[in-house]
Amino acid sequence: MHLMSSPSRRILLTGAAGEIGHGLARALADDPDVKVIAVDLRDPGKSIRKDIDELHMGDICDRGFVDHIVTMHEITEIVHLAALLSTRAEHVPEKAHEVNVDGTFNLLRIAAEQAQSFGRVVKFTVPSSIAVYGLSPQEKALGGKVGLDECLRPVTMYGANKLYCEALGRYYGRHYRSLTSDGPPPIDFRCLRLPGVLAAETKPTGGTSDFVPEMIHAAASGQPYECFVTADTRIPWMTMPECVEATLQLLQADSVAQCVYNVASFSASAGEVEAALKAHFPDLQVTYVPHEGRQAMVHTWPDDVDVSDAVRDWGYTPRWTLQQALEDYIVPAVRRQYAST
Ligand code: AKB
């Protein structure tokens, strides 16, 4: 929380109650030049309240609600995290489209109007996902790193929503009203395509990459874990501190050559994570009972992604291997978490 009267960066943080929202709010809390105006449908809880300046509970699809907040605070940046993740979205695809696409469009439109009325560009940052990929079984079998523009054939509502929002953001950020406008586009759009994200402090819900975070939380709380994908299911990962750090790095970079960047730290299968976790939690018991639909979704996601654009353009550095991530962050943090509950 900041006492300074008018911080020059006024950030609207949507989806503040989610896992990344908590981490970002914490990381921004000590910057006296930043005011965080958090938005979520639900109360983010006590732990985040000390880190934010204001909380507004409401729906990002409600134009009047968002318009009022953006105008009242002369918002300079939007970090838009609110979304329905891939598994949840498959249960309610029309609702997912409303939140993931209409919500994003609403915010982009309001940000563009805000930029035009105050004569300055509004920065807009949003996470995308490896769900934008849709590898065929043959492409998946090849393994290895997939590039930014390869295999973009999402099979899920969430992946389709995210791929479209990447394009929509690129339009607002680079090509807005290209036939009639002679000024710069109103939005500085930046997007991180995230892998599975591993947080020790919070449990994920609604995602299809949840099998590894769920396994970690089961290990730390002494519960057996029934994994909904096969042991050889492999996707790229990063930890929550790395995700927050990369988001801040992208936000703070002066200018960026591309609108969308892949990030990830390591690639690991469910079975490799189980083996690595057993070095810390030898009693962990995992059984593999694949869920046909969720397995099929993850099977279209790459084993790994090419992050070289982010490394070159704004200094992204993957920090940890699986073993280092467990030793340096995940295991100590989950142990603390379960010791205090
Ligand atoms: C999900 O599983 O839906 C997300 C993602 C990979 O974007 N964690």
Boltz pocket constraint, residues with backbone or C-beta under 6 A from the ligand:
constraints:
  - pocket:
      binder: B
      contacts: [[A, 85], [A, 86], [A, 87], [A, 128], [A, 129], [A, 130], [A, 131], [A, 158], [A, 194], [A, 195], [A, 196], [A, 197], [A, 206], [A, 207], [A, 208], [A, 209], [A, 210]]
      max_distance: 6.0
